[in-house]
Amino acid sequence: MATRPTTFRVVSFGCKVNQAEGRVLAARLRELGLEEAGAEADPSTASGQRLVIINTCTVTAEAARQGRQCARRAVRDGAETIVTGCAAHPAARDEALRNIDGLHLVEADKDRLLETLSRDGALGMLPRATRKPRATRKPRATTR
């Protein structure tokens, strides 16, 4: 059984809106009784944090790449890793993000994410995200 995380880190990429939403997420997690990792912690790593929420952006390819890289690093470091933001939205079609093994949750809607985390016991038993099988494309029939 998973243990309830006690520390967290919110890492936001991209625009000022994302930065502000990341601060709101952090405030809500503190209200839930979690302790935010100190400012001295490297924001690009998850070392020592039990819960890492990566607030992604797709405005630039570089921001999207950094979000995926941060997610992989957090999973590798053993953190319960959640991805939210633009890249988590199905319309972004970021299959590279959705195919990262070990993510606990990919949820574009930040309000729904907070609702999920607020439920009794949800923080202690975060399920691992399940990936949908890749759709196989049938070759197009060519007509001349």
Secondary structure, DSSP 8 states (H G I E B T S, - for coil): ------EEEEEE-SSHHHHHHHHHHHHHHHHTT-EE--TTS-TT--TT-SEEEEEE--SSHHHHHHHHHHHHHHHHTT-EEEEEEGGGSGGG--HHHHT-TT-SEE-S-HHHHHHHHHSTTTTTS-------------------
